[in-house]
């Protein structure tokens, strides 16, 4: 089977991390029957020349690039568009680039990773063919842009709604994600779908050391849906209380430094690959994932796999996995900084029991998740 898909290579992009885990699982379990062609769009801000799977050779994986610069930046395209047809016209060169690759590669299956404009353009190219299409619903676009002004927000809603097609099989990382799409996006039940949680690479489970209780970590994009203002308030509260904690940030330094004026007790870390992230979690006493909404939540799950407590919002898909593991105590309300600060004091530096980590591995290891996904692919 040959699968053609869009890829992100940024170390902070959850889509890229999830896809990397899938590739590693397929490489181990299906060395002969799964060939994957990944397509990166060089102008995509989630693509880095030094990003994941740009220098490592992976069996049965080929990385292709679309470098055509005749389409505008996404911001410019959205600003200029009056409707969805205008957006299609702006990105016609990218759509045609995908069509050419599809014709040359002749895939058996097209996998759309995410719902932003890059997989949308791949979708527009794919729907002119008879090739089966799977949409891996990593992020709900209407949630991501809910704070935008009306005109571009409505345009993005139209873009996401255009993915409503009975030709598509939908792959969701959580029942929360599926219910949200059914209730708030498509406004109807989805007949063809499966729920498969995001995986965790084995190297996270190999960590033995307990983190420093004075280290509080945050990993993620500095965007509104991730609730970064809670991190800012935590920094301010910690300084006001002359607290012992160092707030460690793996995020966009440009954006976060505009909000966090004080550098006291704040440690900025560069973007890092999945292997280095394991070392980061190892040093943390606790991770904070205060997102308003996430279809899943890779960071929290990776931290738990590493033995480090991670506090999450109930509006995250990974909460379903937490409940299976009996980690309900780590699902919290991030409305009060004072209450979460007290919670940090109670759990930071504690260790996730090995039994819990083993149970997690039995649910979300690379091998298990890639096998479940391959079963879906083979059923198309």
C-alpha positions as CSV (number, residue, x, y, z in Angstrom):
1,X,0.0,0.0,0.0
2,X,1.3,3.5,-0.9
3,X,0.0,6.4,1.2
4,X,0.5,10.0,0.2
5,X,0.1,12.6,2.9
6,X,1.0,16.2,3.9
7,X,3.6,16.5,6.7
8,X,4.8,19.1,9.2
9,X,8.4,19.1,10.3
10,X,8.3,21.6,13.1
11,X,9.4,20.2,16.5
12,X,6.5,22.0,18.2
13,X,3.9,20.8,15.8
14,X,1.8,18.0,17.4
15,X,0.7,16.8,13.9
16,X,4.4,16.2,13.0
17,X,5.1,14.4,16.3
18,X,2.1,12.1,15.9
19,X,3.0,11.3,12.3
20,X,6.6,10.6,13.3
21,X,5.4,8.1,15.8
22,X,3.2,6.5,13.1
23,X,6.2,6.2,10.7
24,X,8.3,4.5,13.4
25,X,5.6,2.1,14.2
26,X,5.0,1.2,10.6
27,X,8.7,0.8,10.0
28,X,8.9,-1.8,12.7
29,X,5.6,-3.6,12.1
30,X,5.0,-3.3,8.4
31,X,8.3,-3.2,6.6
32,X,6.9,-4.6,3.4
33,X,3.3,-3.4,3.0
34,X,3.3,0.3,3.8
35,X,5.1,2.9,1.7
36,X,4.5,6.5,2.8
37,X,5.1,9.6,0.6
38,X,5.2,12.7,2.7
39,X,4.8,16.1,1.1
40,X,6.1,19.2,2.8
41,X,5.2,22.7,1.6
42,X,8.3,24.8,2.1
43,X,6.5,28.0,2.7
44,X,4.4,26.4,5.5
45,X,5.4,27.9,8.9
46,X,5.2,24.4,10.4
47,X,8.0,23.2,8.1
48,X,11.6,23.5,9.1
49,X,14.6,22.6,7.0
50,X,16.1,21.1,10.2
51,X,12.9,19.6,11.5
52,X,11.8,16.1,12.2
53,X,12.3,13.4,9.6
54,X,14.3,15.8,7.4
55,X,17.7,14.2,8.1
56,X,16.8,10.7,9.4
57,X,16.3,7.9,7.0
58,X,13.2,5.9,7.6
59,X,12.4,2.7,5.8
60,X,9.5,2.9,3.4
61,X,9.3,6.7,3.7
62,X,10.0,9.3,1.1
63,X,9.9,13.0,1.7
64,X,8.9,15.3,-1.3
65,X,8.7,19.0,-1.3
66,X,6.5,21.7,-3.0
67,X,8.5,24.8,-3.4
68,X,6.3,26.9,-5.7
69,X,6.2,30.4,-4.3
70,X,3.4,31.7,-6.6
71,X,0.8,31.4,-3.8
72,X,0.5,34.0,-1.1
73,X,1.1,33.6,2.7
74,X,-2.0,32.3,4.4
75,X,-2.6,35.6,6.2
76,X,-2.5,37.6,3.0
77,X,-4.7,35.1,1.2
78,X,-7.3,35.2,4.0
79,X,-7.2,39.0,4.2
80,X,-7.8,39.3,0.4
81,X,-10.4,36.6,0.0
82,X,-14.1,37.5,0.0
83,X,-15.2,33.8,0.0
84,X,-13.9,30.3,-0.2
85,X,-13.7,30.4,-4.0
86,X,-11.2,33.3,-3.8
87,X,-9.1,31.2,-1.4
88,X,-9.2,28.3,-3.8
89,X,-8.0,30.7,-6.6
90,X,-5.1,32.0,-4.4
91,X,-3.9,28.4,-3.7
92,X,-4.5,27.0,-7.2
93,X,-0.7,26.6,-7.7
94,X,-0.5,24.5,-4.5
95,X,-3.5,22.4,-5.4
96,X,-2.0,21.8,-8.8
97,X,1.3,20.9,-7.2
98,X,-0.5,18.2,-5.2
99,X,-2.4,17.0,-8.3
100,X,0.9,16.6,-10.1
101,X,2.4,14.6,-7.2
102,X,-0.7,12.4,-7.0
103,X,-0.4,11.6,-10.7
104,X,3.3,10.8,-10.4
105,X,3.1,8.8,-7.2
106,X,-0.2,6.9,-7.9
107,X,-1.0,6.4,-4.2
108,X,-3.5,3.8,-3.0
109,X,-4.6,6.1,-0.2
110,X,-4.5,9.8,0.6
111,X,-4.1,10.8,4.3
112,X,-5.0,14.4,5.3
113,X,-3.1,15.4,8.4
114,X,-5.1,18.3,10.1
115,X,-7.6,20.8,8.8
116,X,-5.6,23.9,8.1
117,X,-5.0,25.2,4.6
118,X,-2.2,22.8,3.6
119,X,-4.2,19.5,4.0
120,X,-7.2,21.4,2.7
121,X,-5.4,22.0,-0.6
122,X,-4.4,18.3,-0.7
123,X,-8.0,17.5,-0.1
124,X,-9.1,19.7,-3.0
125,X,-6.6,17.9,-5.2
126,X,-7.6,14.4,-3.9
127,X,-11.3,14.8,-4.4
128,X,-10.8,15.1,-8.2
129,X,-9.6,11.5,-8.1
130,X,-11.3,8.2,-7.0
131,X,-8.5,7.5,-4.4
132,X,-9.8,6.8,-0.9
133,X,-9.3,9.7,1.5
134,X,-8.8,9.6,5.3
135,X,-8.8,12.8,7.4
136,X,-6.8,12.5,10.6
137,X,-8.7,15.2,12.6
138,X,-5.7,16.5,14.6
139,X,-7.2,20.0,15.2
140,X,-10.6,21.7,15.0
141,X,-10.0,24.8,12.9
142,X,-13.1,26.6,14.2
143,X,-11.8,26.3,17.7
144,X,-8.3,27.5,16.7
145,X,-9.7,30.7,15.1
146,X,-12.6,31.4,17.5
147,X,-10.9,34.6,18.7
148,X,-10.4,36.0,15.1
149,X,-12.5,38.8,13.8
150,X,-15.8,37.9,12.1
151,X,-14.9,37.9,8.4
152,X,-11.8,35.7,8.5
153,X,-13.4,33.5,11.2
154,X,-16.4,32.8,9.0
155,X,-14.2,32.0,6.1
156,X,-12.3,29.5,8.2
157,X,-15.5,28.0,9.3
158,X,-16.5,27.5,5.6
159,X,-13.1,26.0,4.9
160,X,-13.5,23.4,7.7
161,X,-17.1,22.7,6.7
162,X,-15.9,21.8,3.2
163,X,-14.2,18.7,4.7
164,X,-17.8,17.4,5.3
165,X,-17.8,14.8,2.5
166,X,-19.2,11.2,2.6
167,X,-16.1,10.1,0.6
168,X,-13.9,10.8,3.6
169,X,-13.2,8.4,6.5
170,X,-12.5,10.4,9.6
171,X,-9.9,9.4,12.1
172,X,-10.2,11.1,15.5
173,X,-7.8,11.0,18.5
174,X,-10.6,11.1,21.0
175,X,-14.4,10.9,21.4
176,X,-14.3,14.5,22.5
177,X,-12.9,15.5,19.1
178,X,-15.6,13.5,17.2
179,X,-18.5,14.8,19.3
180,X,-17.2,18.4,18.9
181,X,-17.1,18.1,15.1
182,X,-20.5,16.4,15.0
183,X,-22.1,19.0,17.3
184,X,-20.3,22.2,16.4
185,X,-18.8,21.9,12.9
186,X,-20.7,19.5,10.6
187,X,-23.9,19.6,12.7
188,X,-24.7,15.9,12.0
189,X,-23.5,12.5,13.0
190,X,-20.5,11.1,11.2
191,X,-21.1,7.6,9.9
192,X,-17.5,6.6,8.8
193,X,-15.0,7.1,11.5
194,X,-12.7,5.6,14.1
195,X,-11.2,6.8,17.4
196,X,-7.5,6.0,17.9
197,X,-5.5,8.0,20.5
198,X,-2.2,9.5,19.7
199,X,0.8,7.3,20.4
200,X,3.9,7.8,22.6
201,X,7.4,6.7,21.4
202,X,9.1,4.1,23.5
203,X,12.0,6.3,24.6
204,X,9.7,8.3,26.9
205,X,8.9,5.1,28.8
206,X,12.6,4.4,29.4
207,X,13.2,7.4,31.7
208,X,14.0,6.4,35.3
209,X,14.8,9.7,37.0
210,X,12.3,11.8,39.0
211,X,12.3,15.5,38.0
212,X,13.2,18.4,40.2
213,X,10.2,19.6,42.1
214,X,11.2,23.3,41.5
215,X,10.9,22.9,37.7
216,X,7.5,23.7,36.2
217,X,7.2,23.1,32.4
218,X,5.1,24.2,29.5
219,X,5.5,22.9,25.9
220,X,3.4,24.2,23.1
221,X,2.5,26.9,20.7
222,X,2.0,30.4,22.1
223,X,-1.5,30.7,20.7
224,X,-4.8,31.5,22.4
225,X,-6.3,28.0,22.4
226,X,-3.4,26.8,24.4
227,X,-4.2,29.3,27.1
228,X,-0.7,30.8,27.4
229,X,-2.1,33.7,29.5
230,X,-2.4,31.2,32.3
231,X,1.4,30.5,32.0
232,X,2.0,34.3,32.1
233,X,-0.2,34.6,35.3
234,X,1.6,31.7,36.9
235,X,5.0,33.4,36.3
236,X,3.6,36.6,37.9
237,X,2.0,34.8,40.8
238,X,5.2,32.8,41.5
239,X,7.3,36.0,41.5
240,X,4.7,37.8,43.7
241,X,4.9,34.9,46.2
242,X,8.7,34.7,46.0
243,X,8.0,31.1,45.1
244,X,10.7,28.5,44.5
245,X,9.6,27.5,41.0
246,X,11.4,28.0,37.7
247,X,8.9,28.2,34.8
248,X,10.5,26.4,31.9
249,X,9.1,27.2,28.5
250,X,9.4,25.4,25.2
251,X,7.5,27.7,22.9
252,X,7.9,30.7,20.6
253,X,10.2,33.0,22.4
254,X,9.2,36.0,20.2
255,X,5.6,35.8,21.0
256,X,5.9,34.7,24.7
257,X,8.4,37.5,25.5
258,X,5.9,40.1,24.3
259,X,3.6,38.9,27.1
260,X,6.0,37.9,29.8
261,X,7.8,41.0,30.7
262,X,9.7,39.7,33.7
263,X,12.6,37.2,33.0
264,X,12.9,36.3,36.7
265,X,12.4,32.6,37.3
266,X,11.7,32.0,33.6
267,X,13.9,29.7,31.6
268,X,13.4,29.6,27.8
269,X,14.4,26.5,25.9
270,X,14.8,26.2,22.2
271,X,12.5,24.0,20.1
272,X,13.7,20.4,20.4
273,X,13.1,17.1,18.8
274,X,11.1,14.3,20.3
275,X,14.2,12.6,21.8
276,X,15.3,15.9,23.5
277,X,11.8,16.4,24.8
278,X,12.1,13.2,26.8
279,X,15.2,14.7,28.5
280,X,13.2,17.9,29.2
281,X,10.3,16.0,30.9
282,X,12.9,14.1,32.9
283,X,14.0,17.3,34.6
284,X,10.5,18.7,35.2
285,X,8.7,18.3,38.5
286,X,5.3,18.9,36.8
287,X,4.0,19.9,33.3
288,X,1.1,22.3,32.8
289,X,-1.3,21.9,29.8
290,X,-4.0,24.6,30.4
291,X,-5.5,24.5,26.9
292,X,-9.0,25.7,26.4
293,X,-9.5,22.8,24.0
294,X,-7.4,20.1,22.3
295,X,-8.5,17.2,20.2
296,X,-5.9,15.2,22.2
297,X,-2.8,16.6,24.0
298,X,0.5,14.9,23.2
299,X,2.6,16.8,25.7
300,X,0.7,15.7,28.8
301,X,0.7,12.1,27.7
302,X,4.4,12.1,26.9
303,X,5.1,13.6,30.3
304,X,3.1,10.9,32.1
305,X,4.9,8.2,30.0
306,X,8.2,9.8,31.3
307,X,7.0,9.5,34.9
308,X,6.3,13.3,35.3
309,X,2.9,14.5,36.5
310,X,1.0,16.7,34.0
311,X,-2.0,18.8,34.9
312,X,-4.6,19.0,32.1
313,X,-7.9,20.6,31.4
314,X,-11.0,18.5,31.1
315,X,-11.5,20.0,27.6
316,X,-8.6,17.9,26.2
317,X,-9.0,14.5,24.5
318,X,-6.2,13.0,26.5
319,X,-8.5,13.3,29.6
320,X,-10.1,10.1,28.3
321,X,-6.8,8.3,28.6
322,X,-6.2,9.8,32.0
323,X,-9.5,8.4,33.3
324,X,-8.6,5.0,32.0
325,X,-5.4,5.2,34.0
326,X,-7.0,6.5,37.2
327,X,-5.4,9.9,36.9
328,X,-8.6,11.9,37.4
329,X,-6.7,13.9,40.1
330,X,-4.6,15.5,37.4
331,X,-7.7,16.8,35.4
332,X,-8.2,20.3,36.8
333,X,-9.9,23.6,36.3
334,X,-7.4,26.3,35.3
335,X,-9.6,29.3,36.2
336,X,-7.7,29.9,39.5
337,X,-4.0,30.4,39.4
338,X,-3.9,30.3,43.2
339,X,-5.5,26.8,43.3
340,X,-3.3,25.4,40.6
341,X,-0.2,26.9,42.3
342,X,-1.2,25.0,45.4
343,X,-1.7,21.9,43.3
344,X,1.8,22.3,41.9
345,X,3.1,22.3,45.4
346,X,1.3,19.1,46.2
347,X,2.4,17.0,43.2
348,X,5.6,18.5,41.7
349,X,8.5,16.1,42.0
350,X,6.3,13.2,42.7
351,X,6.6,10.1,40.4
352,X,4.0,8.5,38.2
353,X,3.8,4.8,39.4
354,X,5.6,2.3,37.1
355,X,2.4,0.3,36.9
356,X,0.5,3.3,35.5
357,X,3.3,3.9,32.9
358,X,3.1,0.3,31.9
359,X,-0.6,0.5,31.5
360,X,-0.2,3.6,29.3
361,X,2.3,1.8,27.2
362,X,-0.1,-1.0,26.6
363,X,-2.6,1.5,25.2
364,X,-0.6,4.0,23.2
365,X,2.8,2.6,22.2
366,X,4.0,3.3,18.7
367,X,3.5,-0.4,17.7
368,X,0.0,-0.6,19.0
369,X,-1.3,2.6,17.6
370,X,0.3,2.1,14.2
371,X,-1.2,-1.4,14.0
372,X,-4.7,0.1,14.7
373,X,-4.2,2.8,12.1
374,X,-2.9,0.2,9.6
375,X,-6.1,-1.8,10.1
376,X,-8.1,1.3,9.2
377,X,-5.9,1.9,6.1
378,X,-6.3,-1.7,4.9
379,X,-10.1,-1.4,5.3
380,X,-10.4,1.5,2.9
